[in-house]
Every structure is written in structure tokens, then in C-alpha cells.
């Protein structure tokens, strides 16, 4: 007849949102982006596809830290970037986390 009773309270939080790009910039010869959480980012640079591609079909960006990503700077390309967190949250197949259109400014 021994028994023990305890009450435990806990909160469950679920993450259903894709990572957000909070900063995009050029540093040296790289396009760099920063996300609001740990993520993996990929890009497509084919204008005919735009954002309409699957995450697994994208070109993976180099990760400097878990929320900082980069790829080579190319002012002739538009980068259609998608980021995915550790739970698999990502933009819809026809949406991007960010579209980056690098350009160079020079003297005329």
C-alpha cells in the first residue's frame, strides 16, 4: 500500500515557423545573410525558377555559424534563398526566405 503522488506542470512550445532572414549584406566578395535561428540555407540563381524549387534542389550556402550563411558575391545573379531550421520548417515550395539581387556601385 505504499504510494506517492506529485503534480508536475510543464509548457510545450512548438516551432512551426520557417527561419527569418534578419540581415543581408556584402562583405569582401561574399553575399552574407543572418537568420533569427539556427538554420541551413540554400539558393537557386535561375530566374526561370525563381522561388519555385524544392529545398533539397537548392545549392547549399556555406555556414559560418549556425545562423550566418554566405555564398560568393556575383552582381550578375539574383539569389532566391530558402532557409530551413532543425525541425524542417521552411518556406512553401513557391516562396523564398529572401530574394537578394546584388549589385556593384562604381564611377561612371
Secondary structure, 3 states (H helix, E strand, C coil): CCCCCCCCCCCCCCCCCCCCEEEEEEECCEEEEEECCCCEEEEECCCCCCCCCCHHHCEECEEEECCEEEEECCCCCEEEEEEECCCCCCCCCCCCCEEEECCCCCCC
